[in-house]
Amino acid sequence: MFKFLSALFGSLAIIPAIISYEIGFSPKRTYDQCEITTENQNLLRIFILVLSYIGIALQVPFKYYYYKWIRLYPLTFEELQPSFKPTYLEVIEMIRKRKPIEYILDHHTYLVTILFLIFPYPGMYTKIYLDQQIKYKQYTFCYYLEEIFYFIMFLRVFYLLFSVFSYGQFQNPLAYRICESYRIKVSSIYSVKCYSWMYPVQVLLFIFLIPGVIVFGIGTRIFERTIKFNGMNFDSLENSMWCIIVTMMTVGYGDTIPASKLSRGVICLCLFWGGIILSLTFVTVGSMLKLNPKETLAFKAIVATREAGSVICSKVYERLLKEGRLKGWRALEYKISKFFNPIKSHQISEEARIYRETTRISNKIEKIDKIADSVQHKLKKLSKVL
């Protein structure tokens, strides 16, 4: 729970950051002249600082209880078969005393701490200038350093989403016990895989697609909204998100094109994220179109029955034609079909033969099972009588 609370407080800091950025953005600002409205900025940034530091502080009890649990973890393997038990080296690694630096390095705690330390600090108004050549003309773009920090803060959303997967039906004691028996490491990624298998459409939309479009769309708007000379309107969040969607889907209409280096960096990140989304989309659509076992049996039964009926009808038509009883349109239709399919109309495909043979064997097995159950029932009755 401390891991989720840490991610939640860290992500809540984005709300005052959004308010601070929007009210601080000056309408007089241009791509080469930075201006900012400083009214109420420090108060909002103090809220950001407090929420971010609370998120960092909650990492401490999370690591404390995690390592307290990991020391008791080897005891849960006592009832397992010897082939599934961990080695002595693994047990020693679990119960040994950790160095303070290991508390920071394990589970990427240092990355979470760095992520939570990147935000617009109170009183921070640092200008940076980036030179860039566009269509053989030299331009100088002005940004505030805290705008870059502001965009990086949105990466906390992804940390929050994946922290949610640390809880649920694949992270309870029952799931832990089953995973122990199979020597599977329980993690958030394992839960994501499980939920992706169970709810592929929901995971694709609400974990990958929608958060990606929002986060990268906001990033493109931050770094591109002051650039007006190229005819693009990235001041509109809708246009920025449209650019992200087109980029993710690898369509590339070219109606919205980012110009600055920073926004192009966001587009590069978006491309990698879009690759994940596209691969999940293909897998999801493929699983939706794939027949389940019962549907496969029904499909094979329909095909085999139609082929058998076609062969029977062909034999009947052939005999009627020899006897001179097949006349008119039916005789012409039969001759045309026989001309174009001289072999198919008299043969059953190999797949249909295998299905019919499998069905015949399955029916015999069912009959044998029924007879065995009947004999077993009679033997029980006889044993009671005796």
Secondary structure as UniProt FT lines:
FT   HELIX           2..12
FT   HELIX           14..24
FT   TURN            27..28
FT   TURN            39..40
FT   HELIX           41..57
FT   HELIX           59..72
FT   HELIX           73..77
FT   TURN            78..79
FT   HELIX           82..84
FT   HELIX           88..95
FT   HELIX           100..105
FT   HELIX           106..108
FT   HELIX           109..117
FT   TURN            122..123
FT   STRAND          127..134
FT   TURN            135..136
FT   STRAND          137..144
FT   HELIX           145..153
FT   HELIX           155..164
FT   TURN            165..166
FT   TURN            169..170
FT   HELIX           173..181
FT   TURN            182..183
FT   HELIX           188..198
FT   HELIX           200..203
FT   HELIX           204..209
FT   HELIX           210..224
FT   TURN            225..226
FT   TURN            229..230
FT   TURN            234..235
FT   HELIX           237..248
FT   TURN            249..250
FT   HELIX           261..289
FT   HELIX           293..322
FT   TURN            323..324
FT   HELIX           328..340
FT   TURN            342..343
FT   HELIX           344..346
FT   HELIX           350..385
//
